[in-house]
Amino acid sequence: MPDDQVSPKPEEQSAPEPAGEAAPAPDRGASPEAMRLPAFDAVRTETPQNGIDLLADVNLNVKIELGRTRMLVEDVLRLGEGAVVELDKLAGDPVDVYVNDRPVARGEVLVLNDNFCVRINEIIDPSADGQAKPR
């Protein structure tokens, strides 16, 4: 290497820049700016929620099962308006209440203001494999 060409020092060498990005040139003569931080001393106006209150607005899928039956495809195809499907439960038997496909209760069907309702009579104990315990 000729004497008039000086090789850059290792600390002055820079890694090649990625394509499409240009790094801003450092301004060594500028004074540093103070970093602005958010105010952490602001008082919270809402009260923190505790325990079960955090879940109060979670949507759950609630399903009431009146009964079940098994049918052949040809029987299903013959169903029409006014057809009657016989279920495995008798009138007056308790209906099953499921929350997110888990059995949670049993109750009786009522009619209130022309709407069907269910009065809960038993809560199912999850540790008893679906056995109900009266409350």
C-alpha positions in Angstrom: 0.0 0.0 0.0 1.5 3.4 -0.9 2.3 5.8 1.9 -0.2 8.4 0.8 -3.1 6.0 1.3 -4.0 5.4 4.9 -6.0 2.4 5.9 -9.0 3.1 8.2 -8.6 2.1 11.8 -10.8 -0.9 12.9 -13.0 1.4 15.1 -13.6 3.7 12.1 -14.8 0.8 9.9 -18.5 0.4 9.7 -20.6 -2.6 8.8 -22.3 -2.4 5.5 -25.8 -0.9 5.7 -28.8 -3.0 4.8 -30.2 -2.3 1.4 -32.9 0.4 1.4 -32.0 1.8 4.8 -29.7 4.8 5.3 -28.5 5.4 8.8 -28.5 9.0 9.9 -25.1 10.5 10.1 -24.1 11.1 13.7 -23.9 14.8 14.6 -20.9 14.9 16.9 -21.2 18.7 17.5 -24.8 18.8 18.7 -25.6 18.9 22.4 -27.8 16.0 23.7 -31.5 16.6 24.2 -33.2 15.7 27.5 -35.5 12.6 27.1 -39.1 13.4 27.9 -40.7 10.8 30.2 -44.4 10.4 30.9 -45.8 11.6 34.2 -46.0 8.6 36.5 -47.3 10.5 39.5 -50.9 10.9 38.0 -53.6 9.6 40.3 -55.7 6.7 39.0 -59.4 7.7 39.0 -60.9 4.2 38.4 -60.8 1.7 41.2 -58.9 -1.5 40.6 -61.0 -4.6 40.0 -60.4 -7.6 42.3 -61.0 -11.3 41.9 -64.1 -12.4 40.0 -64.9 -8.8 39.1 -62.3 -9.0 36.3 -64.4 -11.7 34.6 -67.8 -10.0 34.9 -68.0 -9.0 31.3 -66.7 -12.3 29.8 -69.3 -13.9 27.4 -70.2 -17.5 28.1 -72.2 -19.9 25.9 -75.2 -21.2 27.9 -77.2 -24.1 26.5 -80.3 -25.7 27.8 -80.9 -29.3 26.7 -84.5 -30.6 26.8 -83.5 -34.1 25.7 -81.8 -36.2 23.0 -82.8 -38.7 20.4 -81.1 -40.8 17.6 -82.5 -40.8 14.1 -81.7 -42.4 10.8 -80.8 -40.1 7.9 -84.0 -41.2 6.0 -86.1 -40.2 9.1 -84.4 -36.8 9.3 -85.1 -36.3 5.5 -88.8 -37.0 6.1 -89.1 -34.3 8.8 -91.4 -31.5 7.8 -93.4 -28.7 9.3 -95.5 -30.1 12.1 -93.4 -33.2 12.6 -92.9 -34.4 16.2 -89.6 -35.7 17.4 -89.7 -37.9 20.5 -87.0 -37.1 23.1 -85.5 -39.4 25.8 -86.9 -37.3 28.6 -90.4 -37.1 29.9 -92.5 -34.0 30.3 -91.6 -32.5 33.7 -88.1 -34.1 33.9 -85.4 -31.7 34.7 -83.5 -30.1 31.8 -79.7 -29.9 31.8 -77.9 -26.5 31.8 -74.5 -26.3 30.1 -72.0 -23.4 30.2 -69.3 -23.7 27.6 -70.4 -27.3 27.0 -69.9 -28.3 30.7 -72.9 -29.4 32.7 -73.4 -26.9 35.6 -77.0 -27.3 36.7 -80.5 -28.9 36.2 -83.8 -27.1 36.3 -87.4 -27.0 35.3 -88.9 -25.3 32.2 -91.3 -22.5 32.9 -93.2 -20.0 30.7 -93.0 -16.4 31.8 -94.5 -13.6 29.7 -94.7 -16.0 26.7 -91.0 -16.8 27.0 -89.4 -20.1 28.0 -87.4 -19.9 31.2 -85.5 -22.4 33.3 -85.7 -22.4 37.1 -82.4 -23.8 38.5 -83.2 -26.6 41.0 -79.8 -28.3 41.3 -76.1 -27.2 40.8 -73.9 -30.0 39.5 -70.8 -30.7 41.6 -67.9 -30.7 39.2 -65.9 -33.1 41.5 -68.8 -35.7 41.5 -68.6 -36.6 37.7 -71.8 -34.9 36.8 -73.8 -35.8 39.9 -76.0 -33.0 41.1 -76.0 -31.7 44.6 -79.1 -29.7 45.8 -78.5 -26.2 47.0 
